[in-house]
């Protein structure tokens, strides 16, 4: 993640924010390490989030060229869309104590 996006990231991220970030990173299919670095997660945190998102079918794991590739499912895309809608609703309320994700997570398809 580049320096500009790191400056937009809230200091403390909640669970839904991190899930949305993982799903956004995996949209086109990506490796585990790319998710870990892109979402700024420790190895233990990464495994917890991958296990959770795989169990509820937000992500799927496929084997490509001998490597595990993680891809956002249709259900995961629906989650991202709803997450964006909710954050936009909260954004219009302009509440000071609500963490709004950075613009790269709010982009539309």
N, C-alpha and C positions, 0 to 999 in steps of 0.2 A: 504494500500500500504506500502511496507516495506521501510526502510531507504535508501537502495541502489537505488531503483527506484525514490525516491524523489530527490536524488542528481542529477539524469539524466534529470529531468524535467526542461524545460526552465523556467526562472523567470516569463515571461509573456507568457501565452498561447493564441493562437488565437482561433477563433470560430471553425474552421475545426479541429484543434487539439483536442479540448474538445469533439466535436462530435465523432471523431474517438476513443477517450478514453472511452466514454460512450458506444459506440457500442462494443468495445472490452470487456468491463466488462460484458456486457449483452449477450455475445455470447451463453452461455449455459443456459441462463435464470437466472434472479436474482431479488432480491427485491429492492425497491426504495432506502432504506437506504444504501444498499450495493453499489449502484451506487453513491450515494451522498458522502460516505466516500472514496470509491475507486478513484473517479475522483476529490476529494477534492473541492466539490461545496457546496455553501450555499443552504439552503432549497429553497429559491427563485430562484436561478440560476438553480438548479436541475429541478424545475417545468417548467421553461422556456425551457430548453433543452429537457425535456421529451415531452412537448407539441409540440415543433417543430419537433422532430424526429418521433413522432407518426403521426403527420399531413402529413408528406411527406413519410410515410411508411418505414422508416429506422428501426424503432422498432415496436413491437406489444406488447400489454398488454393482458395477459391471466389470468384467475382466476384459481388458483390452491390451493386446501386445504383452501379455504376461504381467500386467500391472492392474491394481484395483483403481478404477475411476469412479468418482462419485458424481452423480447427476441429479439435479432437482427434478422431481416428478411433477405430474400435472397437479396433484394435491399440494405439493410444495409451491408451485406457481400460484395456485389459488390463495394459499396462505400469504405469499408476498403481496399479492394484489390487495387483499383485505387489510394487511398490515399497513400498506401505503395509504389506503382509504382512511383508516383510523387515525394515523398520524396526521394526515391532512385535516381531518375534522378537528383534532386537538390543536393543530397549528392555528386554525382560524379563531380558536378561542383565546389564543395568545396568553396562555397561562404561563407564569414564570417558573413553576416547579415541574413542568413536563419536559422530559428529554425528547427532543426531536432528532431523528436519525439524519445523517448527512445526506446531501442531495443525491449522491450516487445510489442510495438505497430507495430513493423516492421516484426514480425515473420510470417512465412507462415503457411498455414493449413497443 
